[in-house]
Amino acid sequence: MTDKVNPEIERRIAHLRQGLHQHNHRYFVLDDPIISDAEYDRMMKELIELEESFPQFSSSDSPSARVGSPPLEKFETVTHTVPMMSLDKGFNEKELISFDQRVRKLLNMDTDIFYTAEPKIDGVAVELVYENGVLAMASTRGDGIRGEVITANVKTIQTVPLRLQQNTHQPLPALLEVRGEIFISKDNFKLLNEERANLNLSLFANPRNAAAGSLRQLDSSITAQRPLEIYIYNVSDATVLGTDSQAATLKTLKQLGFRINPLILSKVTLSEVIGFFRDLDAKRLELAYEIDGMVVKVDRFSDQQVLGMTSRSPRWAIALKFKALQERTRVLDIQVQVGRTGALTPVAYLEPVNVAGAMVSRATLHNEDEVMKKDVRIGDMVFVQRAGDVIPEVVKSIISSRSGTERQFVMPSVCPICNMPVSRDVEESVTRCVNDECPAIIQGKIKHFASKSAFDIDGLGDKLIDQLVDRKLIFSYADLFALNVDVLKNLERMGEKSAQNIVIAIENSKLISFARFLFALGIRHVGEHIARILAAEFKNIKSIFGATAEALEAVEGIGPVVAHSIVDFFAKDKNREIIDQLIKSGIIIEENNNAKGDASLKGMTFVLTGKLETMTRSQAKKLIEDSGGAVSGSISSKTDYLVAGDSPGSKLVKARTLGVCILSESDFENMLS
């Protein structure tokens, strides 16, 4: 190929790409196509052929990227620059009114507060990162702090812009992080399951599961075949767009080429929000996609900054959930399951029934008292719903339908797994197996220990753990670190390569933060939030060993029940021995050495911008928080310091305008030292 030809080919490729980007925008965002499908297909075919013949002109934002990329070996993870926090939930209009009252009180306002009200799509939350207008990375929400990188898969979605539309009023931001919900419409879900049935493949339970499964394909060409869509609803840092409200942000995002839900109402009062909630609830079944509620946000960003955050969620937003849809079915049996804390949970086995788009054949009955209160019997006709539109539960028995053949449930006096006696505390409604050697308890603890929020051991699934315990190859989670390829390769559905991968994953999990380590231990009542509180208060694991209940209760956020549970856990010699075994096996706990001794930045709020040379932004954030400071994603008059690296962007300008103290990276390091 001569150099004379290449410029012409390059111009043609650029012309096709630009044209296809524009046609994608008109078709999927504006719903106003100006060419036929056949003409679009001819343009795409020509582009793919040219790119294959002239790979030197390849580009990551080419429309041809939507057909898929070579398969990955595994998903990488990424830390979100600004955490994707969950929202407080309400379940009726009364709770929405209470939310409005709290907002008014905190803002000290008597006049109407303006809100943005958005349908809450039942899909998969993702973050898309654009660098200079080009899609650079996509990730799942994950645990809110870290998500899985799914860039290749997201590029296959037609409603995701690979390159942003140039807004003539302002240049494209150097870095833009947007959040959205990926979903599959009801009609497309039905067609997808019909296709799978024809191919004798297992069916998806509901559209959300189908969307989540499609996004987690290591082979993005499979994702490209799935009818995924997206609506964008927010940005991580609105200052890069220069907008002052949620309404203005959504308008700007639409101008940039993002697909925004047309049902969203902006700048509405509380009474209008309530009316919209009722309207959405009434027509939810008529919508093209599944929704499980509505999200309400205070519209003005200045008000949001005043309202601030709790440790778990923003005070300026609430997710208002619809009442769960109910269906009628029959209880075929009631069996007891044993969890990692020894709790015996009655589970109703049902005649399969479709509840809000998902086939349900089992539903929790919670505990013995709940079964008696609802008077659920084997053989009863019952109403079933998905609590929060997710977890199936029995609502009530239909007593008028009884024939007299129904049988009452009786909680067993011995554990159904280990056949040892069970006990019930008079202050609890839970019956427990108290045998620490019970296989169900051991399996539950190990599954919790290996889970994503704990040691995150890739490939160590529930069925493999069940095999290891059933064959008496492991007796506690500490035994995981003694496993080797020779032991694993002889298990069902395991070969030498799979065994090697699991051994590597176990080895790679040995470096863990103090908070995740505490959570992984499976102490009753100690979830991720309490584990972070403990990690911030105590220097290391040994310092918790000797902590009294009184000392623990003195920590903000820890009550007497949690305190006594922690004391009881560490008082048991066996638990201490397992922790010692973990340490001896090579576990390295990243201790929070500054948690109590260094509060030099307490009460100070920092904002990070630009690229830092000697550390990542997540490392800088950790250093600030370890020293008692707080990190915000946006500049306000309450910001104490802006740490500015290379290419700081609009945050630097805003900091100067507000008179915020600006630190270079070396200034920041000097402050820490």
C-alpha positions in Angstrom: 0.0 0.0 0.0 1.5 3.3 -1.0 1.5 6.4 1.1 -0.5 8.2 -1.6 -3.5 5.9 -1.0 -3.4 5.9 2.8 -4.5 9.5 3.3 -7.6 8.9 1.1 -8.4 5.7 3.0 -7.9 7.4 6.3 -10.2 10.2 5.3 -12.9 7.7 4.2 -12.6 5.8 7.5 -12.9 9.0 9.5 -15.9 10.1 7.4 -17.7 6.7 8.0 -17.0 6.8 11.7 -18.3 10.4 12.0 -21.4 9.6 10.0 -22.2 6.4 12.0 -21.7 8.2 15.3 -24.2 10.9 14.2 -26.7 8.3 12.9 -26.4 6.3 16.2 -27.2 9.5 18.1 -30.2 10.3 15.9 -31.6 6.8 16.0 -31.0 5.8 19.7 -31.1 9.2 21.5 -33.2 11.5 19.4 -35.4 8.8 17.9 -35.2 10.7 14.5 -33.2 8.6 12.0 -32.5 10.2 8.6 -31.2 7.0 6.8 -32.6 3.5 6.3 -31.4 0.5 8.3 -30.0 -1.0 5.1 -27.9 2.2 4.4 -26.6 2.1 7.9 -25.7 -1.5 7.6 -23.8 -0.8 4.3 -21.8 2.0 6.0 -20.9 -0.3 9.0 -19.9 -3.1 6.6 -17.6 -0.8 4.6 -16.1 0.6 7.8 -15.3 -2.9 9.2 -13.8 -4.1 5.9 -11.6 -1.0 5.7 -10.4 -1.3 9.4 -9.6 -5.0 8.9 -7.6 -4.1 5.7 -5.9 -1.1 7.3 -5.4 -1.8 11.0 -2.9 1.1 11.3 -6.1 3.3 11.4 -7.7 1.5 14.3 -9.4 3.6 17.0 -10.9 2.6 20.3 -14.0 4.8 19.8 -14.8 3.4 16.3 -18.5 2.4 15.9 -17.2 -1.0 14.9 -16.2 -1.6 18.5 -19.9 -2.5 19.2 -19.5 -5.9 17.6 -17.2 -7.1 20.4 -13.6 -7.6 21.3 -11.4 -10.7 22.0 -12.4 -12.6 25.2 -10.9 -11.6 28.5 -9.4 -14.0 31.0 -11.0 -12.2 34.0 -12.4 -8.8 34.9 -10.1 -6.2 36.5 -11.4 -4.0 39.3 -11.3 -0.2 39.7 -11.9 2.1 42.5 -14.5 4.8 41.8 -13.1 8.3 42.1 -16.3 9.3 43.9 -18.1 6.4 45.7 -21.4 5.2 44.1 -23.3 5.4 47.3 -26.6 3.7 47.9 -29.8 5.7 48.7 -32.0 5.7 51.8 -35.2 4.0 51.0 -38.9 4.8 51.7 -41.9 2.7 51.0 -44.8 5.2 51.1 -45.9 8.8 50.7 -45.6 9.4 54.4 -41.8 8.6 54.3 -41.5 11.0 51.3 -43.1 13.7 53.4 -40.8 13.0 56.3 -37.8 13.2 53.9 -39.1 16.7 52.7 -39.4 17.8 56.3 -35.8 16.7 57.1 -34.6 18.6 54.1 -36.4 21.8 55.0 -35.2 21.6 58.6 -31.5 21.1 57.6 -31.8 23.9 55.0 -33.8 26.1 57.3 -36.3 26.8 54.6 -40.1 27.5 54.8 -40.7 27.8 51.0 -41.1 25.0 48.5 -38.0 22.8 47.9 -37.6 21.9 44.2 -36.8 18.3 43.4 -36.0 16.1 40.4 -38.1 12.9 40.3 -36.8 10.0 38.2 -38.2 6.5 37.5 -36.1 3.9 39.3 -35.2 1.4 36.6 -34.6 -2.1 37.8 -31.3 -2.7 36.0 -27.5 -2.6 36.6 -25.8 0.6 37.8 -22.6 1.5 35.9 -20.1 4.3 35.6 -18.8 5.5 32.3 -15.6 7.5 32.1 -14.9 9.8 29.1 -11.5 11.4 28.5 -11.6 14.3 26.1 -15.0 13.2 24.8 -14.1 9.5 24.2 -15.3 6.6 26.2 -12.2 5.3 28.1 -13.6 3.0 30.7 -16.8 1.5 32.0 -17.3 -0.3 35.3 -20.0 -1.8 37.5 -21.2 -0.2 40.7 -19.8 -3.2 42.6 -19.7 -2.5 46.4 -20.0 1.3 45.7 -16.2 1.7 46.3 -14.8 -0.7 43.7 -16.4 -2.1 40.6 -15.5 -4.5 37.8 -14.1 -3.0 34.5 -16.6 -3.9 31.7 -15.5 -1.4 29.0 -15.5 -3.9 26.1 -19.0 -5.0 26.9 -20.4 -1.6 27.4 -19.0 -0.5 24.0 -21.4 -3.0 22.4 -24.5 -1.1 23.6 -25.9 1.0 20.9 -27.3 3.6 23.3 -23.9 4.3 24.8 -22.1 7.1 23.0 -18.5 6.1 22.2 -17.7 9.7 21.4 -19.6 12.7 22.8 -21.4 15.3 20.7 -19.5 18.5 20.5 -21.4 21.3 22.4 -20.8 24.6 20.7 -21.3 26.5 23.9 -18.4 24.9 25.8 -15.5 22.6 25.1 -15.8 18.9 26.0 -14.5 18.2 29.6 -11.1 16.6 29.9 -12.6 14.0 32.3 -16.3 13.2 32.7 -17.6 10.4 34.8 -21.3 9.6 34.3 -23.6 7.1 36.1 -26.5 5.3 34.5 -28.6 2.2 34.5 -28.3 -0.6 32.0 -31.4 -2.7 31.4 -33.3 -4.9 29.0 -36.8 -4.0 28.0 -39.7 -6.3 28.7 -40.3 -7.2 25.0 -36.7 -7.8 24.3 -36.4 -9.9 27.5 -39.3 -12.1 26.2 -37.7 -12.5 22.8 -34.3 -13.3 24.4 -35.8 -16.1 26.5 -37.7 -17.4 23.5 -34.4 -17.7 21.6 -32.7 -19.4 24.5 -35.6 -21.9 24.8 -35.3 -22.8 21.1 -31.6 -23.5 21.7 -32.3 -25.6 24.9 -30.5 -23.0 27.0 -31.5 -22.1 30.6 -33.9 -19.1 30.8 -33.1 -15.9 32.6 -35.3 -15.3 35.7 -36.0 -11.6 35.0 -34.7 -8.7 32.9 -32.4 -7.5 35.6 -30.6 -10.8 35.9 -30.4 -11.0 32.1 -28.8 -7.6 31.9 -26.3 -8.4 34.7 -25.4 -11.7 33.2 -24.9 -10.1 29.8 -22.5 -7.5 31.2 -20.4 -10.1 33.0 -19.6 -12.0 29.8 -15.8 -12.4 29.4 -16.5 -12.6 25.6 -17.9 -9.2 24.6 -19.2 -10.6 21.3 -21.8 -12.5 23.4 -22.8 -9.2 25.1 -23.1 -7.6 21.6 -25.9 -10.1 20.9 -27.9 -9.0 23.9 -30.5 -6.2 23.6 -29.0 -3.9 26.3 -30.0 -0.3 26.7 -28.9 2.5 29.0 -30.3 5.7 30.6 -27.9 8.1 32.2 -29.0 9.8 35.4 -26.0 11.6 37.0 -22.4 12.6 37.0 -19.8 12.0 39.8 -18.6 15.6 39.6 -21.0 18.2 38.1 -18.4 21.0 38.3 -16.7 19.8 35.1 -20.0 20.6 33.3 -20.4 24.0 35.0 -24.0 23.2 36.0 -25.7 24.2 39.2 -28.6 21.7 39.5 -29.6 18.2 38.6 -32.0 19.6 36.0 -29.3 21.6 34.3 -26.9 18.6 34.4 -29.4 16.3 32.7 -30.0 18.9 30.0 -26.3 19.2 29.4 -25.8 15.4 29.3 -28.5 15.1 26.7 -26.7 17.8 24.6 -23.5 15.7 24.9 -25.3 12.7 23.3 -26.4 10.7 26.4 -29.8 9.1 26.5 -31.9 10.6 29.3 -35.2 9.1 30.5 -37.9 11.3 29.0 -40.2 10.6 32.0 -37.9 12.5 34.4 -39.6 15.5 36.0 -37.3 18.5 36.9 -37.8 21.3 39.4 -41.0 20.0 40.9 -42.5 20.6 44.3 -43.3 17.9 46.9 -47.0 17.8 45.8 -46.0 17.3 42.2 -43.5 14.5 43.3 -46.3 12.7 45.1 -48.6 13.0 42.1 -45.8 11.6 39.9 -45.2 8.7 42.3 -48.9 7.7 42.1 -48.9 8.1 38.3 -45.8 5.9 38.0 -47.2 3.2 40.3 -50.4 3.1 38.4 -48.7 2.6 35.0 -45.6 0.7 36.0 -46.8 -2.5 34.3 -47.5 -0.5 31.0 -43.9 0.8 30.8 -41.5 -0.8 28.3 -39.0 -1.6 31.1 -39.1 -2.8 34.7 -39.2 -0.1 37.4 -39.3 -0.7 41.2 -39.8 2.8 42.4 -38.8 6.4 42.0 -35.7 8.4 43.0 -36.2 11.9 44.4 -33.3 14.3 44.5 -33.0 17.9 45.8 -32.4 19.8 42.6 -29.9 22.5 43.5 -26.3 21.4 44.0 -25.8 24.2 46.6 -28.6 22.7 48.7 -27.1 19.2 48.2 -23.7 20.4 49.5 -25.4 21.9 52.6 -27.3 18.7 53.3 -24.2 16.6 52.8 -23.9 12.8 53.4 -24.2 10.2 56.1 -21.6 7.4 56.2 -23.8 5.4 53.8 -25.9 7.7 51.7 -26.6 11.3 50.6 -29.1 13.3 52.7 -30.4 15.0 49.6 -31.9 12.0 47.9 -34.3 9.1 48.6 -35.4 6.0 46.7 -39.1 5.6 47.1 -40.1 2.0 46.5 -43.4 0.7 45.1 -45.4 -1.9 47.0 -44.3 -5.3 45.9 -46.6 -7.1 43.3 -48.3 -10.2 44.8 -49.3 -13.5 43.2 -51.2 -16.6 44.6 -49.7 -20.0 44.8 -49.6 -23.2 47.0 -47.1 -24.2 49.7 -45.9 -27.7 48.8 -43.6 -28.0 51.8 -41.7 -26.1 54.5 -38.1 -27.0 55.1 -35.4 -25.6 57.4 -32.1 -24.1 56.2 -29.1 -23.5 58.5 -27.0 -20.3 58.0 -23.5 -19.4 59.0 -24.6 -18.1 62.4 -26.5 -21.3 63.1 -29.9 -19.7 62.5 -32.6 -22.1 61.4 -34.7 -20.4 58.8 -38.0 -22.0 57.6 -38.3 -21.8 53.8 -41.6 -22.4 51.9 -41.3 -24.6 48.8 -44.0 -23.3 46.3 -45.7 -24.3 43.2 -43.7 -22.1 40.7 -45.3 -18.8 40.0 -44.3 -15.6 38.1 -44.0 -12.7 40.5 -43.1 -9.3 39.0 -41.3 -10.9 36.1 -39.4 -13.6 38.0 -40.3 -17.3 38.5 -40.5 -18.0 42.2 -40.4 -21.5 43.7 -39.1 -20.8 47.2 -39.8 -18.0 49.7 -38.4 -17.2 53.1 -40.6 -17.5 56.2 -37.9 -15.8 58.4 -38.4 -17.6 61.7 -40.7 -19.8 63.8 -42.6 -16.8 65.2 -43.3 -15.5 61.7 -44.7 -18.8 60.6 -47.0 -18.9 63.6 -48.0 -15.2 63.2 -49.0 -15.7 59.6 -50.3 -19.2 60.3 -48.7 -20.6 57.2 -49.3 -24.4 56.8 -48.1 -27.0 54.3 -50.7 -27.2 51.6 -52.0 -23.6 52.1 -52.8 -21.3 49.3 -50.8 -18.1 49.9 -50.0 -14.7 48.6 -46.3 -14.3 47.6 -44.4 -11.1 46.8 -40.8 -10.1 46.1 -39.8 -7.9 49.1 -38.3 -4.7 47.6 -39.0 -6.4 44.3 -36.1 -8.8 45.0 -36.4 -11.4 47.8 -39.5 -13.7 47.6 -41.6 -13.8 50.8 -44.9 -15.3 51.9 -47.3 -12.4 52.7 -50.3 -14.4 54.1 -52.2 -17.6 54.0 -55.6 -17.7 52.3 -57.5 -19.3 55.1 -60.8 -19.5 53.2 -59.2 -21.8 50.6 -58.3 -24.5 53.2 -59.6 -28.0 52.7 -58.6 -29.4 56.1 -55.7 -31.5 54.8 -53.1 -28.7 55.5 -50.4 -29.5 58.1 -48.9 -27.1 60.6 -45.2 -26.5 60.6 -43.2 -27.5 63.7 -39.6 -26.2 64.3 -37.3 -29.2 64.7 -35.7 -29.8 68.1 -32.5 -30.9 66.5 -30.5 -29.4 63.6 -31.5 -30.9 60.3 -27.9 -31.0 59.1 -25.9 -32.3 62.1 -28.7 -33.8 64.2 -27.5 -31.9 67.3 -29.9 -30.2 69.7 -30.9 -26.6 68.9 -31.6 -23.7 71.3 -33.6 -20.5 71.3 -32.7 -17.4 73.3 -35.7 -16.0 75.1 -34.8 -12.5 73.8 -34.6 -13.7 70.2 -37.1 -15.1 67.7 -34.4 -17.2 66.1 -33.7 -20.9 66.8 -30.0 -21.8 66.4 -27.8 -24.8 66.0 -25.1 -24.2 68.6 -22.7 -26.9 67.2 -19.7 -25.1 65.8 -18.8 -28.3 63.9 -22.1 -28.3 62.0 -21.2 -28.5 58.3 -23.8 -25.9 57.4 -22.3 -23.4 59.8 -18.8 -24.1 58.5 -19.9 -23.8 54.9 -21.7 -20.6 55.6 -18.7 -19.0 57.4 -16.3 -20.0 54.6 -18.6 -18.7 51.9 -18.9 -15.4 53.8 -15.1 -15.3 54.3 -14.4 -15.8 50.6 -17.1 -13.4 49.4 -16.4 -10.3 47.3 -16.7 -7.9 50.3 -14.3 -10.0 52.4 -11.3 -11.8 51.0 -12.7 -11.8 47.5 -11.3 -15.2 46.4 -12.0 -15.5 42.7 -13.3 -18.9 41.6 -14.1 -20.2 45.1 -17.8 -20.7 44.6 -20.5 -22.2 46.9 -20.5 -25.6 45.3 -16.7 -26.0 45.6 -16.8 -24.9 49.3 -19.6 -27.5 49.9 -17.5 -30.2 48.4 -14.4 -29.2 50.5 -16.4 -29.3 53.7 -18.4 -32.5 52.8 -15.2 -34.3 52.1 -13.7 -33.0 55.3 -10.8 -31.4 53.5 -11.3 -28.1 55.4 -12.8 -27.4 58.8 -12.6 -23.6 58.9 -11.8 -20.7 56.6 -8.2 -20.7 57.8 -7.8 -24.1 56.2 -8.3 -22.5 52.8 -4.7 -21.3 52.8 -3.4 -24.8 53.1 -5.1 -26.0 50.0 -3.0 -27.1 47.0 -3.4 -28.2 43.4 -3.2 -31.9 44.2 -6.2 -31.7 46.6 -8.3 -29.4 44.4 -7.8 -31.1 41.0 -9.6 -34.3 42.2 -12.8 -32.6 43.0 -15.9 -32.6 40.8 -15.7 -30.3 37.8 -12.1 -29.4 38.6 -9.0 -30.0 36.5 -5.4 -29.1 37.1 -5.7 -25.7 35.4 -8.8 -24.7 37.4 -7.1 -25.9 40.6 -4.0 -23.8 39.8 -6.2 -20.7 39.3 -7.9 -21.1 42.6 -4.6 -21.6 44.5 -3.3 -18.4 42.8 -6.5 -16.6 43.8 -6.1 -17.7 47.4 -2.5 -16.6 47.5 -3.4 -13.2 45.9 -6.1 -12.6 48.6 -3.5 -12.6 51.4 -3.1 -8.8 51.5 -6.3 -7.4 53.0 -7.4 -4.2 54.7 -8.1 -4.3 58.4 -11.8 -3.5 57.8 -12.3 -6.2 55.3 -10.5 -8.7 57.5 -12.9 -7.9 60.4 -15.9 -8.3 58.2 -14.6 -11.6 56.8 -14.4 -13.1 60.3 -18.2 -13.4 60.3 -18.8 -11.9 63.8 -22.5 -11.7 64.4 -23.9 -8.1 63.8 -20.6 -6.9 62.3 -21.3 -5.9 58.7 -19.2 -3.8 56.4 -20.2 -0.5 58.1 -19.4 -1.7 61.7 -16.2 -3.3 60.4 -15.0 0.1 59.0 -15.9 1.8 62.4 -13.9 -0.8 64.3 -10.9 -0.5 61.9 -10.9 3.3 62.3 -11.0 3.1 66.1 -8.6 0.2 66.8 -5.0 0.0 65.7 -4.9 -3.7 64.9 -6.6 -7.0 65.6 -4.8 -7.6 68.9 -6.1 -4.3 70.3 -9.7 -5.6 69.8 -8.9 -8.9 71.5 -8.9 -7.2 74.9 -11.6 -4.6 74.3 -14.4 -4.7 76.9 -18.0 -4.3 76.1 -17.9 -0.9 77.8 -15.0 0.3 75.6 -16.7 -0.9 72.5 -20.0 0.8 73.4 -18.0 4.1 73.8 -17.3 4.0 70.1 -19.9 6.0 68.2 -22.1 3.7 66.1 -21.6 0.6 68.2 -24.5 -0.4 70.6 -24.6 -2.9 73.4 -25.8 -5.8 71.2 -22.9 -5.4 68.8 -20.4 -4.8 71.6 -21.3 -8.0 73.4 -21.3 -10.0 70.2 -17.7 -8.8 69.5 -16.6 -9.6 73.0 -18.2 -13.1 72.9 -16.5 -13.8 69.5 -13.0 -13.0 70.7 -13.5 -14.6 74.1 -13.6 -18.0 72.4 -10.3 -19.7 72.2 -11.1 -21.4 68.9 -11.7 -18.1 67.2 -8.4 -16.7 68.4 -6.7 -19.9 67.3 -8.2 -19.6 63.8 -7.0 -15.9 63.6 -3.5 -17.0 64.7 -3.6 -19.7 62.0 -4.5 -17.1 59.4 -1.6 -14.9 60.4 0.8 -17.8 60.3 -0.4 -18.8 56.8 0.8 -15.4 55.5 -2.2 -13.1 55.8 -1.0 -9.5 55.8 -3.5 -7.1 57.4 -3.1 -3.5 56.3 -3.4 -1.9 59.7 -4.8 1.6 60.2 -1.8 2.9 62.1 -3.1 6.5 62.1 -6.6 5.6 63.2 -6.4 6.7 66.8 -3.0 8.3 67.1 -3.1 10.8 64.3 -6.1 13.1 63.9 -4.0 15.9 62.5 -6.5 16.6 59.7 -9.7 16.1 61.7 -12.4 18.5 60.6 -10.7 19.4 57.4 -12.3 18.8 54.0 -10.1 18.1 50.9 -10.8 17.9 47.2 -8.4 16.2 44.9 -8.0 17.2 41.2 -5.5 16.4 38.4 -3.0 13.6 38.2 -0.7 13.1 41.2 2.9 11.8 40.5 3.9 10.0 43.7 0.6 8.4 44.6 -2.8 7.6 43.1 -5.9 9.7 44.1 -7.3 6.7 46.0 -4.1 6.5 48.0 -4.2 10.2 48.7 -7.8 9.8 49.8 -6.9 7.0 52.2 -4.0 9.1 53.7 -6.4 12.0 54.4 -9.1 9.8 55.9 -6.5 7.9 58.0 -5.5 11.3 59.5 -9.1 12.2 60.3 -9.9 14.3 57.3 -12.7 14.1 54.8 -12.5 14.0 51.0 -15.3 15.5 48.8 -15.8 15.2 45.1 -16.7 18.8 44.5 -15.5 22.3 45.5 -17.7 24.5 47.8 -17.2 27.3 50.3 -16.8 24.6 53.0 -13.7 23.1 51.3 -10.5 23.7 53.3 -7.9 22.5 50.7 -7.7 21.6 47.1 -4.8 19.3 46.3 -3.9 20.0 42.6 -1.9 17.7 40.5 -1.2 18.0 36.8 -4.1 19.2 34.5 -6.3 20.2 37.4 -9.2 21.5 35.3 -12.2 23.6 36.4 -11.9 22.7 40.1 -8.8 24.8 40.3 -10.6 27.8 38.8 -13.5 27.4 41.2 -11.2 27.0 44.2 -9.6 30.3 43.3 -13.0 32.0 42.9 -14.1 30.7 46.4 -10.8 31.5 48.1 -10.0 27.9 48.9 -6.4 27.1 49.9 -4.6 25.3 47.0 -1.9 22.8 47.7 0.6 21.4 45.3 1.5 17.7 45.6 4.6 18.5 47.6 2.7 20.9 49.9 0.3 18.1 50.5 3.1 15.6 51.3 4.6 18.2 53.7 1.3 18.6 55.5 1.0 14.9 56.0 4.5 14.5 57.3 
